[in-house]
Amino acid sequence: MAISRPGETGKGRGHRKLVLGALVSAALIFAATRFADLSQTAQRFDDFQWGYLPLVLVAVLAYYLLKGVRWHLFLQTVGITLP
């Protein structure tokens, strides 16, 4: 819990966080579009071996399933049950 300044409401802090997040996001998008070499990126996509894509997707799915099982076991160990 954060300590608020006198006269500051929780709503004001939320708006500041939203504005700060929007500014950081805009700066990251600007940097990505300003410094990215789109022709090299397109060339990399052309060179990509698309036959590996199903294997990558299965690996990602397996990762998240194992992560879910791990959390289920952790929560079960401490006595928290979820449906």
N, CA, C and O atoms as a CHARMM CRD file, in Angstrom:
* protein
*
  332
    1    1 MET  N      0.83600  -1.16500   0.00000 PROA 1      0.00000
    2    1 MET  CA     0.00000   0.00000   0.00000 PROA 1      0.00000
    3    1 MET  C      0.88400   1.23200   0.00000 PROA 1      0.00000
    4    1 MET  O      1.78800   1.36400   0.82500 PROA 1      0.00000
    5    2 ALA  N      0.61500   2.13100  -0.93400 PROA 2      0.00000
    6    2 ALA  CA     1.41000   3.34100  -1.04600 PROA 2      0.00000
    7    2 ALA  C      0.86000   4.42100  -0.12300 PROA 2      0.00000
    8    2 ALA  O     -0.34100   4.48500   0.14000 PROA 2      0.00000
    9    3 ILE  N      1.75100   5.25300   0.35500 PROA 3      0.00000
   10    3 ILE  CA     1.34900   6.36400   1.20800 PROA 3      0.00000
   11    3 ILE  C      1.01000   7.52700   0.30000 PROA 3      0.00000
   12    3 ILE  O      1.81400   7.92100  -0.54500 PROA 3      0.00000
   13    4 SER  N     -0.17600   8.07300   0.47300 PROA 4      0.00000
   14    4 SER  CA    -0.59700   9.16400  -0.39600 PROA 4      0.00000
   15    4 SER  C     -0.18900  10.50100   0.19800 PROA 4      0.00000
   16    4 SER  O     -0.03700  10.64400   1.41100 PROA 4      0.00000
   17    5 ARG  N     -0.01800  11.46000  -0.67000 PROA 5      0.00000
   18    5 ARG  CA     0.29600  12.81700  -0.24100 PROA 5      0.00000
   19    5 ARG  C     -0.98300  13.50000   0.19000 PROA 5      0.00000
   20    5 ARG  O     -2.06700  13.09500  -0.23000 PROA 5      0.00000
   21    6 PRO  N     -0.88500  14.52800   1.01900 PROA 6      0.00000
   22    6 PRO  CA    -2.09200  15.24600   1.43800 PROA 6      0.00000
   23    6 PRO  C     -2.83400  15.81500   0.23200 PROA 6      0.00000
   24    6 PRO  O     -2.23000  16.42600  -0.65100 PROA 6      0.00000
   25    7 GLY  N     -4.13700  15.61000   0.20500 PROA 7      0.00000
   26    7 GLY  CA    -4.96400  16.11800  -0.88400 PROA 7      0.00000
   27    7 GLY  C     -4.92900  15.27100  -2.14300 PROA 7      0.00000
   28    7 GLY  O     -5.53200  15.64900  -3.14700 PROA 7      0.00000
   29    8 GLU  N     -4.24000  14.13700  -2.12000 PROA 8      0.00000
   30    8 GLU  CA    -4.14500  13.28200  -3.29400 PROA 8      0.00000
   31    8 GLU  C     -5.09400  12.10700  -3.14100 PROA 8      0.00000
   32    8 GLU  O     -5.12400  11.46000  -2.09400 PROA 8      0.00000
   33    9 THR  N     -5.85800  11.83300  -4.16500 PROA 9      0.00000
   34    9 THR  CA    -6.78700  10.71500  -4.11300 PROA 9      0.00000
   35    9 THR  C     -6.23000   9.54500  -4.91100 PROA 9      0.00000
   36    9 THR  O     -5.30600   9.70400  -5.70900 PROA 9      0.00000
   37   10 GLY  N     -6.79800   8.38600  -4.68800 PROA 10     0.00000
   38   10 GLY  CA    -6.38200   7.20900  -5.43600 PROA 10     0.00000
   39   10 GLY  C     -6.65000   7.36100  -6.91900 PROA 10     0.00000
   40   10 GLY  O     -5.92000   6.81300  -7.74500 PROA 10     0.00000
   41   11 LYS  N     -7.69500   8.10400  -7.26400 PROA 11     0.00000
   42   11 LYS  CA    -8.04100   8.30600  -8.66000 PROA 11     0.00000
   43   11 LYS  C     -6.95400   9.10700  -9.37300 PROA 11     0.00000
   44   11 LYS  O     -6.64400   8.84100 -10.53400 PROA 11     0.00000
   45   12 GLY  N     -6.37500  10.08700  -8.67700 PROA 12     0.00000
   46   12 GLY  CA    -5.31300  10.88800  -9.26900 PROA 12     0.00000
   47   12 GLY  C     -4.06700  10.07000  -9.55900 PROA 12     0.00000
   48   12 GLY  O     -3.42400  10.25400 -10.59200 PROA 12     0.00000
   49   13 ARG  N     -3.72500   9.16500  -8.64700 PROA 13     0.00000
   50   13 ARG  CA    -2.57100   8.29300  -8.87300 PROA 13     0.00000
   51   13 ARG  C     -2.81200   7.38600 -10.06800 PROA 13     0.00000
   52   13 ARG  O     -1.89700   7.12800 -10.85100 PROA 13     0.00000
   53   14 GLY  N     -4.03700   6.90200 -10.21200 PROA 14     0.00000
   54   14 GLY  CA    -4.35000   6.02100 -11.33200 PROA 14     0.00000
   55   14 GLY  C     -4.21900   6.72700 -12.66800 PROA 14     0.00000
   56   14 GLY  O     -3.74000   6.14400 -13.64000 PROA 14     0.00000
   57   15 HSD  N     -4.64400   7.98000 -12.71800 PROA 15     0.00000
   58   15 HSD  CA    -4.53200   8.74100 -13.96500 PROA 15     0.00000
   59   15 HSD  C     -3.06800   8.99700 -14.30400 PROA 15     0.00000
   60   15 HSD  O     -2.67200   8.92700 -15.46700 PROA 15     0.00000
   61   16 ARG  N     -2.26400   9.29600 -13.28000 PROA 16     0.00000
   62   16 ARG  CA    -0.84600   9.53400 -13.53600 PROA 16     0.00000
   63   16 ARG  C     -0.17000   8.27800 -14.05700 PROA 16     0.00000
   64   16 ARG  O      0.66000   8.35200 -14.96300 PROA 16     0.00000
   65   17 LYS  N     -0.51300   7.12500 -13.49700 PROA 17     0.00000
   66   17 LYS  CA     0.06200   5.86500 -13.96900 PROA 17     0.00000
   67   17 LYS  C     -0.35600   5.58700 -15.40700 PROA 17     0.00000
   68   17 LYS  O      0.44100   5.10000 -16.20900 PROA 17     0.00000
   69   18 LEU  N     -1.60000   5.89500 -15.72700 PROA 18     0.00000
   70   18 LEU  CA    -2.09700   5.68000 -17.07600 PROA 18     0.00000
   71   18 LEU  C     -1.36700   6.57700 -18.07300 PROA 18     0.00000
   72   18 LEU  O     -0.96900   6.12800 -19.14800 PROA 18     0.00000
   73   19 VAL  N     -1.19500   7.83300 -17.71200 PROA 19     0.00000
   74   19 VAL  CA    -0.50100   8.77000 -18.59600 PROA 19     0.00000
   75   19 VAL  C      0.95900   8.35500 -18.74700 PROA 19     0.00000
   76   19 VAL  O      1.49500   8.36900 -19.85600 PROA 19     0.00000
   77   20 LEU  N      1.60400   7.98700 -17.64800 PROA 20     0.00000
   78   20 LEU  CA     2.99600   7.55100 -17.71600 PROA 20     0.00000
   79   20 LEU  C      3.13100   6.30400 -18.58800 PROA 20     0.00000
   80   20 LEU  O      4.04900   6.21500 -19.40400 PROA 20     0.00000
   81   21 GLY  N      2.23200   5.34900 -18.42200 PROA 21     0.00000
   82   21 GLY  CA     2.26200   4.14100 -19.25500 PROA 21     0.00000
   83   21 GLY  C      2.05800   4.45300 -20.72700 PROA 21     0.00000
   84   21 GLY  O      2.70800   3.86000 -21.58800 PROA 21     0.00000
   85   22 ALA  N      1.15400   5.38600 -21.01800 PROA 22     0.00000
   86   22 ALA  CA     0.91400   5.77600 -22.41500 PROA 22     0.00000
   87   22 ALA  C      2.14400   6.45300 -23.00700 PROA 22     0.00000
   88   22 ALA  O      2.49000   6.21000 -24.16300 PROA 22     0.00000
   89   23 LEU  N      2.80800   7.30400 -22.22000 PROA 23     0.00000
   90   23 LEU  CA     4.01000   7.98400 -22.71900 PROA 23     0.00000
   91   23 LEU  C      5.15200   7.00000 -22.95900 PROA 23     0.00000
   92   23 LEU  O      5.85600   7.09900 -23.96400 PROA 23     0.00000
   93   24 VAL  N      5.33600   6.06000 -22.04700 PROA 24     0.00000
   94   24 VAL  CA     6.39100   5.05400 -22.22400 PROA 24     0.00000
   95   24 VAL  C      6.08500   4.18700 -23.44200 PROA 24     0.00000
   96   24 VAL  O      6.98400   3.87500 -24.22400 PROA 24     0.00000
   97   25 SER  N      4.83500   3.80200 -23.60600 PROA 25     0.00000
   98   25 SER  CA     4.45000   2.99400 -24.76600 PROA 25     0.00000
   99   25 SER  C      4.68700   3.75600 -26.06300 PROA 25     0.00000
  100   25 SER  O      5.21200   3.19700 -27.02500 PROA 25     0.00000
  101   26 ALA  N      4.30300   5.02700 -26.09200 PROA 26     0.00000
  102   26 ALA  CA     4.51100   5.84000 -27.29000 PROA 26     0.00000
  103   26 ALA  C      6.00100   5.97100 -27.60200 PROA 26     0.00000
  104   26 ALA  O      6.39800   5.91400 -28.76600 PROA 26     0.00000
  105   27 ALA  N      6.82600   6.14700 -26.56900 PROA 27     0.00000
  106   27 ALA  CA     8.27100   6.26000 -26.78700 PROA 27     0.00000
  107   27 ALA  C      8.84300   4.96400 -27.33500 PROA 27     0.00000
  108   27 ALA  O      9.69200   4.99400 -28.22500 PROA 27     0.00000
  109   28 LEU  N      8.39400   3.82800 -26.82000 PROA 28     0.00000
  110   28 LEU  CA     8.88500   2.54200 -27.32300 PROA 28     0.00000
  111   28 LEU  C      8.45700   2.30000 -28.76900 PROA 28     0.00000
  112   28 LEU  O      9.24200   1.80800 -29.57900 PROA 28     0.00000
  113   29 ILE  N      7.22400   2.64400 -29.08700 PROA 29     0.00000
  114   29 ILE  CA     6.74800   2.48100 -30.46900 PROA 29     0.00000
  115   29 ILE  C      7.52800   3.39300 -31.39900 PROA 29     0.00000
  116   29 ILE  O      7.91600   2.98200 -32.49200 PROA 29     0.00000
  117   30 PHE  N      7.76200   4.64400 -30.96700 PROA 30     0.00000
  118   30 PHE  CA     8.55000   5.57400 -31.77900 PROA 30     0.00000
  119   30 PHE  C      9.95200   5.02600 -32.01800 PROA 30     0.00000
  120   30 PHE  O     10.44700   5.04000 -33.14600 PROA 30     0.00000
  121   31 ALA  N     10.59400   4.54200 -30.94800 PROA 31     0.00000
  122   31 ALA  CA    11.95000   4.01400 -31.08800 PROA 31     0.00000
  123   31 ALA  C     11.98000   2.80700 -32.01500 PROA 31     0.00000
  124   31 ALA  O     12.88900   2.66900 -32.83400 PROA 31     0.00000
  125   32 ALA  N     10.98600   1.93300 -31.88400 PROA 32     0.00000
  126   32 ALA  CA    10.95200   0.73800 -32.73000 PROA 32     0.00000
  127   32 ALA  C     10.77600   1.10700 -34.20100 PROA 32     0.00000
  128   32 ALA  O     11.41700   0.51700 -35.07000 PROA 32     0.00000
  129   33 THR  N      9.91500   2.07400 -34.48100 PROA 33     0.00000
  130   33 THR  CA     9.69500   2.45500 -35.87900 PROA 33     0.00000
  131   33 THR  C     10.82900   3.31300 -36.42000 PROA 33     0.00000
  132   33 THR  O     11.09900   3.29600 -37.62100 PROA 33     0.00000
  133   34 ARG  N     11.48600   4.05200 -35.55800 PROA 34     0.00000
  134   34 ARG  CA    12.56400   4.94300 -35.99300 PROA 34     0.00000
  135   34 ARG  C     13.84200   4.17300 -36.29800 PROA 34     0.00000
  136   34 ARG  O     14.53200   4.47500 -37.27100 PROA 34     0.00000
  137   35 PHE  N     14.15800   3.18700 -35.47600 PROA 35     0.00000
  138   35 PHE  CA    15.44900   2.53200 -35.59300 PROA 35     0.00000
  139   35 PHE  C     15.38600   1.13600 -36.20300 PROA 35     0.00000
  140   35 PHE  O     16.43300   0.52500 -36.41700 PROA 35     0.00000
  141   36 ALA  N     14.21000   0.61600 -36.48700 PROA 36     0.00000
  142   36 ALA  CA    14.09800  -0.71900 -37.07700 PROA 36     0.00000
  143   36 ALA  C     14.34800  -0.64000 -38.57700 PROA 36     0.00000
  144   36 ALA  O     13.91500   0.29800 -39.24600 PROA 36     0.00000
  145   37 ASP  N     15.04000  -1.62300 -39.08200 PROA 37     0.00000
  146   37 ASP  CA    15.30400  -1.70600 -40.51400 PROA 37     0.00000
  147   37 ASP  C     14.28300  -2.67700 -41.10900 PROA 37     0.00000
  148   37 ASP  O     14.45700  -3.89400 -41.04400 PROA 37     0.00000
  149   38 LEU  N     13.21500  -2.12000 -41.69100 PROA 38     0.00000
  150   38 LEU  CA    12.11900  -2.95500 -42.17700 PROA 38     0.00000
  151   38 LEU  C     12.52000  -3.83500 -43.35400 PROA 38     0.00000
  152   38 LEU  O     11.98600  -4.93500 -43.49700 PROA 38     0.00000
  153   39 SER  N     13.43400  -3.39200 -44.19000 PROA 39     0.00000
  154   39 SER  CA    13.85200  -4.22000 -45.32000 PROA 39     0.00000
  155   39 SER  C     14.61300  -5.45400 -44.82100 PROA 39     0.00000
  156   39 SER  O     14.44800  -6.54400 -45.36900 PROA 39     0.00000
  157   40 GLN  N     15.44200  -5.28800 -43.78800 PROA 40     0.00000
  158   40 GLN  CA    16.15200  -6.43600 -43.22500 PROA 40     0.00000
  159   40 GLN  C     15.17800  -7.36400 -42.50900 PROA 40     0.00000
  160   40 GLN  O     15.33600  -8.58400 -42.55700 PROA 40     0.00000
  161   41 THR  N     14.18000  -6.80100 -41.85100 PROA 41     0.00000
  162   41 THR  CA    13.17400  -7.62100 -41.17600 PROA 41     0.00000
  163   41 THR  C     12.39700  -8.46100 -42.19200 PROA 41     0.00000
  164   41 THR  O     12.15200  -9.64500 -41.95800 PROA 41     0.00000
  165   42 ALA  N     12.01200  -7.86000 -43.30700 PROA 42     0.00000
  166   42 ALA  CA    11.30100  -8.60000 -44.35700 PROA 42     0.00000
  167   42 ALA  C     12.18300  -9.70900 -44.91800 PROA 42     0.00000
  168   42 ALA  O     11.69800 -10.80300 -45.20700 PROA 42     0.00000
  169   43 GLN  N     13.47600  -9.43300 -45.07400 PROA 43     0.00000
  170   43 GLN  CA    14.40500 -10.45600 -45.57700 PROA 43     0.00000
  171   43 GLN  C     14.50000 -11.62400 -44.59800 PROA 43     0.00000
  172   43 GLN  O     14.55800 -12.78000 -45.01800 PROA 43     0.00000
  173   44 ARG  N     14.51600 -11.33200 -43.30500 PROA 44     0.00000
  174   44 ARG  CA    14.57800 -12.40600 -42.29900 PROA 44     0.00000
  175   44 ARG  C     13.33200 -13.28700 -42.36100 PROA 44     0.00000
  176   44 ARG  O     13.42200 -14.50400 -42.20200 PROA 44     0.00000
  177   45 PHE  N     12.16400 -12.67100 -42.59300 PROA 45     0.00000
  178   45 PHE  CA    10.94400 -13.46800 -42.72300 PROA 45     0.00000
  179   45 PHE  C     10.98800 -14.33700 -43.97000 PROA 45     0.00000
  180   45 PHE  O     10.48200 -15.46000 -43.96500 PROA 45     0.00000
  181   46 ASP  N     11.58200 -13.83100 -45.02500 PROA 46     0.00000
  182   46 ASP  CA    11.70800 -14.64800 -46.24000 PROA 46     0.00000
  183   46 ASP  C     12.63200 -15.83500 -46.01300 PROA 46     0.00000
  184   46 ASP  O     12.41300 -16.90700 -46.57800 PROA 46     0.00000
  185   47 ASP  N     13.66100 -15.65600 -45.19300 PROA 47     0.00000
  186   47 ASP  CA    14.63200 -16.71900 -44.94300 PROA 47     0.00000
  187   47 ASP  C     14.17400 -17.71700 -43.87800 PROA 47     0.00000
  188   47 ASP  O     14.77100 -18.78300 -43.72700 PROA 47     0.00000
  189   48 PHE  N     13.12200 -17.37500 -43.14600 PROA 48     0.00000
  190   48 PHE  CA    12.66600 -18.24000 -42.05800 PROA 48     0.00000
  191   48 PHE  C     12.15500 -19.56400 -42.60400 PROA 48     0.00000
  192   48 PHE  O     11.45100 -19.60000 -43.61400 PROA 48     0.00000
  193   49 GLN  N     12.51300 -20.65000 -41.93300 PROA 49     0.00000
  194   49 GLN  CA    12.04800 -21.97500 -42.35200 PROA 49     0.00000
  195   49 GLN  C     10.69400 -22.22400 -41.68600 PROA 49     0.00000
  196   49 GLN  O     10.62600 -22.60300 -40.51700 PROA 49     0.00000
  197   50 TRP  N      9.62700 -22.00700 -42.43900 PROA 50     0.00000
  198   50 TRP  CA     8.26300 -22.03800 -41.89400 PROA 50     0.00000
  199   50 TRP  C      7.83300 -23.43700 -41.47700 PROA 50     0.00000
  200   50 TRP  O      6.81500 -23.58000 -40.80000 PROA 50     0.00000
  201   51 GLY  N      8.56500 -24.46100 -41.85400 PROA 51     0.00000
  202   51 GLY  CA     8.25800 -25.82100 -41.42800 PROA 51     0.00000
  203   51 GLY  C      8.43000 -26.00500 -39.92300 PROA 51     0.00000
  204   51 GLY  O      7.83800 -26.90800 -39.33200 PROA 51     0.00000
  205   52 TYR  N      9.24000 -25.15200 -39.30700 PROA 52     0.00000
  206   52 TYR  CA     9.46100 -25.23500 -37.87000 PROA 52     0.00000
  207   52 TYR  C      8.36100 -24.55800 -37.05300 PROA 52     0.00000
  208   52 TYR  O      8.29400 -24.74800 -35.83900 PROA 52     0.00000
  209   53 LEU  N      7.50700 -23.78000 -37.69500 PROA 53     0.00000
  210   53 LEU  CA     6.48300 -23.03600 -36.96600 PROA 53     0.00000
  211   53 LEU  C      5.56000 -23.93500 -36.14100 PROA 53     0.00000
  212   53 LEU  O      5.30900 -23.61300 -34.98000 PROA 53     0.00000
  213   54 PRO  N      5.03900 -25.04900 -36.67800 PROA 54     0.00000
  214   54 PRO  CA     4.20100 -25.91400 -35.83500 PROA 54     0.00000
  215   54 PRO  C      4.94500 -26.45400 -34.61100 PROA 54     0.00000
  216   54 PRO  O      4.36400 -26.56400 -33.53100 PROA 54     0.00000
  217   55 LEU  N      6.22000 -26.78900 -34.77500 PROA 55     0.00000
  218   55 LEU  CA     7.00700 -27.27500 -33.63700 PROA 55     0.00000
  219   55 LEU  C      7.18300 -26.18500 -32.58000 PROA 55     0.00000
  220   55 LEU  O      7.10900 -26.45800 -31.38200 PROA 55     0.00000
  221   56 VAL  N      7.41300 -24.96800 -33.02100 PROA 56     0.00000
  222   56 VAL  CA     7.55800 -23.84500 -32.09200 PROA 56     0.00000
  223   56 VAL  C      6.25700 -23.62200 -31.34000 PROA 56     0.00000
  224   56 VAL  O      6.26800 -23.40900 -30.12700 PROA 56     0.00000
  225   57 LEU  N      5.12400 -23.66900 -32.05600 PROA 57     0.00000
  226   57 LEU  CA     3.82900 -23.45100 -31.40600 PROA 57     0.00000
  227   57 LEU  C      3.51100 -24.55500 -30.40500 PROA 57     0.00000
  228   57 LEU  O      2.96600 -24.28300 -29.33500 PROA 57     0.00000
  229   58 VAL  N      3.84700 -25.79900 -30.74300 PROA 58     0.00000
  230   58 VAL  CA     3.63000 -26.90700 -29.80100 PROA 58     0.00000
  231   58 VAL  C      4.51900 -26.73300 -28.57000 PROA 58     0.00000
  232   58 VAL  O      4.08100 -26.99300 -27.44900 PROA 58     0.00000
  233   59 ALA  N      5.76000 -26.29500 -28.76900 PROA 59     0.00000
  234   59 ALA  CA     6.66800 -26.08300 -27.63200 PROA 59     0.00000
  235   59 ALA  C      6.14000 -24.97100 -26.72200 PROA 59     0.00000
  236   59 ALA  O      6.20000 -25.09000 -25.49800 PROA 59     0.00000
  237   60 VAL  N      5.63300 -23.91200 -27.30400 PROA 60     0.00000
  238   60 VAL  CA     5.08400 -22.81200 -26.50100 PROA 60     0.00000
  239   60 VAL  C      3.85300 -23.28300 -25.73100 PROA 60     0.00000
  240   60 VAL  O      3.70100 -22.96400 -24.55100 PROA 60     0.00000
  241   61 LEU  N      2.98000 -24.03500 -26.38400 PROA 61     0.00000
  242   61 LEU  CA     1.79200 -24.55900 -25.71100 PROA 61     0.00000
  243   61 LEU  C      2.18600 -25.49300 -24.56800 PROA 61     0.00000
  244   61 LEU  O      1.60600 -25.42600 -23.48400 PROA 61     0.00000
  245   62 ALA  N      3.15900 -26.35500 -24.80400 PROA 62     0.00000
  246   62 ALA  CA     3.61900 -27.27200 -23.75200 PROA 62     0.00000
  247   62 ALA  C      4.21300 -26.49200 -22.58500 PROA 62     0.00000
  248   62 ALA  O      4.01500 -26.86700 -21.42900 PROA 62     0.00000
  249   63 TYR  N      4.92800 -25.42900 -22.86800 PROA 63     0.00000
  250   63 TYR  CA     5.51400 -24.59500 -21.81900 PROA 63     0.00000
  251   63 TYR  C      4.42100 -24.03000 -20.91700 PROA 63     0.00000
  252   63 TYR  O      4.52200 -24.10600 -19.69200 PROA 63     0.00000
  253   64 TYR  N      3.38100 -23.46500 -21.51900 PROA 64     0.00000
  254   64 TYR  CA     2.31700 -22.87600 -20.71100 PROA 64     0.00000
  255   64 TYR  C      1.50700 -23.93400 -19.96900 PROA 64     0.00000
  256   64 TYR  O      1.06400 -23.68700 -18.84700 PROA 64     0.00000
  257   65 LEU  N      1.30500 -25.09500 -20.56400 PROA 65     0.00000
  258   65 LEU  CA     0.61000 -26.17200 -19.86000 PROA 65     0.00000
  259   65 LEU  C      1.41800 -26.65000 -18.64900 PROA 65     0.00000
  260   65 LEU  O      0.85900 -26.86200 -17.57300 PROA 65     0.00000
  261   66 LEU  N      2.71900 -26.81700 -18.82400 PROA 66     0.00000
  262   66 LEU  CA     3.56700 -27.22200 -17.70300 PROA 66     0.00000
  263   66 LEU  C      3.62200 -26.14000 -16.62900 PROA 66     0.00000
  264   66 LEU  O      3.67200 -26.44200 -15.43600 PROA 66     0.00000
  265   67 LYS  N      3.61400 -24.90600 -17.04800 PROA 67     0.00000
  266   67 LYS  CA     3.59500 -23.80300 -16.09700 PROA 67     0.00000
  267   67 LYS  C      2.30000 -23.82800 -15.28100 PROA 67     0.00000
  268   67 LYS  O      2.32700 -23.59700 -14.07200 PROA 67     0.00000
  269   68 GLY  N      1.18400 -24.10300 -15.92700 PROA 68     0.00000
  270   68 GLY  CA    -0.09200 -24.20400 -15.22300 PROA 68     0.00000
  271   68 GLY  C     -0.12000 -25.36000 -14.24200 PROA 68     0.00000
  272   68 GLY  O     -0.62400 -25.22300 -13.12800 PROA 68     0.00000
  273   69 VAL  N      0.42200 -26.50500 -14.65300 PROA 69     0.00000
  274   69 VAL  CA     0.48200 -27.67200 -13.76700 PROA 69     0.00000
  275   69 VAL  C      1.36900 -27.36500 -12.56100 PROA 69     0.00000
  276   69 VAL  O      1.04500 -27.73500 -11.43300 PROA 69     0.00000
  277   70 ARG  N      2.47100 -26.69600 -12.80400 PROA 70     0.00000
  278   70 ARG  CA     3.37600 -26.33100 -11.70300 PROA 70     0.00000
  279   70 ARG  C      2.66000 -25.45300 -10.68300 PROA 70     0.00000
  280   70 ARG  O      2.76500 -25.68600  -9.47800 PROA 70     0.00000
  281   71 TRP  N      1.93200 -24.44200 -11.16300 PROA 71     0.00000
  282   71 TRP  CA     1.22100 -23.56600 -10.23100 PROA 71     0.00000
  283   71 TRP  C      0.11500 -24.31300  -9.50200 PROA 71     0.00000
  284   71 TRP  O     -0.13300 -24.06900  -8.32100 PROA 71     0.00000
  285   72 HSD  N     -0.54300 -25.21800 -10.20200 PROA 72     0.00000
  286   72 HSD  CA    -1.57400 -26.02500  -9.55600 PROA 72     0.00000
  287   72 HSD  C     -0.96500 -26.83000  -8.40000 PROA 72     0.00000
  288   72 HSD  O     -1.54400 -26.90500  -7.31600 PROA 72     0.00000
  289   73 LEU  N      0.19100 -27.42100  -8.63800 PROA 73     0.00000
  290   73 LEU  CA     0.85100 -28.20600  -7.58900 PROA 73     0.00000
  291   73 LEU  C      1.33200 -27.31700  -6.44200 PROA 73     0.00000
  292   73 LEU  O      1.21600 -27.69400  -5.27600 PROA 73     0.00000
  293   74 PHE  N      1.86700 -26.14800  -6.76300 PROA 74     0.00000
  294   74 PHE  CA     2.30100 -25.22100  -5.71700 PROA 74     0.00000
  295   74 PHE  C      1.14000 -24.80200  -4.84000 PROA 74     0.00000
  296   74 PHE  O      1.23900 -24.82900  -3.61300 PROA 74     0.00000
  297   75 LEU  N      0.03700 -24.41400  -5.46400 PROA 75     0.00000
  298   75 LEU  CA    -1.13300 -23.97100  -4.69000 PROA 75     0.00000
  299   75 LEU  C     -1.72600 -25.11700  -3.88400 PROA 75     0.00000
  300   75 LEU  O     -2.18000 -24.91400  -2.75800 PROA 75     0.00000
  301   76 GLN  N     -1.72700 -26.30200  -4.44200 PROA 76     0.00000
  302   76 GLN  CA    -2.24000 -27.46900  -3.72500 PROA 76     0.00000
  303   76 GLN  C     -1.38100 -27.75600  -2.49800 PROA 76     0.00000
  304   76 GLN  O     -1.90300 -28.15600  -1.45800 PROA 76     0.00000
  305   77 THR  N     -0.08300 -27.55700  -2.61000 PROA 77     0.00000
  306   77 THR  CA     0.84300 -27.79500  -1.51000 PROA 77     0.00000
  307   77 THR  C      0.56800 -26.85500  -0.33100 PROA 77     0.00000
  308   77 THR  O      0.67700 -27.26000   0.82600 PROA 77     0.00000
  309   78 VAL  N      0.21300 -25.60900  -0.62600 PROA 78     0.00000
  310   78 VAL  CA    -0.04400 -24.65400   0.46500 PROA 78     0.00000
  311   78 VAL  C     -1.50100 -24.65300   0.89300 PROA 78     0.00000
  312   78 VAL  O     -1.88800 -23.86800   1.75900 PROA 78     0.00000
  313   79 GLY  N     -2.31600 -25.51700   0.30200 PROA 79     0.00000
  314   79 GLY  CA    -3.70100 -25.67900   0.74500 PROA 79     0.00000
  315   79 GLY  C     -4.70900 -24.79300   0.05900 PROA 79     0.00000
  316   79 GLY  O     -5.81400 -24.61500   0.57100 PROA 79     0.00000
  317   80 ILE  N     -4.36300 -24.22600  -1.09600 PROA 80     0.00000
  318   80 ILE  CA    -5.31100 -23.40600  -1.84400 PROA 80     0.00000
  319   80 ILE  C     -5.85600 -24.25200  -2.98200 PROA 80     0.00000
  320   80 ILE  O     -5.09800 -24.78800  -3.79100 PROA 80     0.00000
  321   81 THR  N     -7.18800 -24.36700  -3.03900 PROA 81     0.00000
  322   81 THR  CA    -7.79800 -25.15600  -4.11800 PROA 81     0.00000
  323   81 THR  C     -8.55700 -24.21700  -5.05500 PROA 81     0.00000
  324   81 THR  O     -9.25600 -23.30000  -4.62400 PROA 81     0.00000
  325   82 LEU  N     -8.39800 -24.47300  -6.30800 PROA 82     0.00000
  326   82 LEU  CA    -9.11100 -23.72300  -7.34100 PROA 82     0.00000
  327   82 LEU  C     -9.90500 -24.70500  -8.18900 PROA 82     0.00000
  328   82 LEU  O     -9.50000 -25.85700  -8.34500 PROA 82     0.00000
  329   83 PRO  N    -11.02500 -24.26500  -8.73400 PROA 83     0.00000
  330   83 PRO  CA   -11.81500 -25.17100  -9.57300 PROA 83     0.00000
  331   83 PRO  C    -11.10700 -25.48100 -10.88600 PROA 83     0.00000
  332   83 PRO  O    -11.63400 -26.22900 -11.71000 PROA 83     0.00000
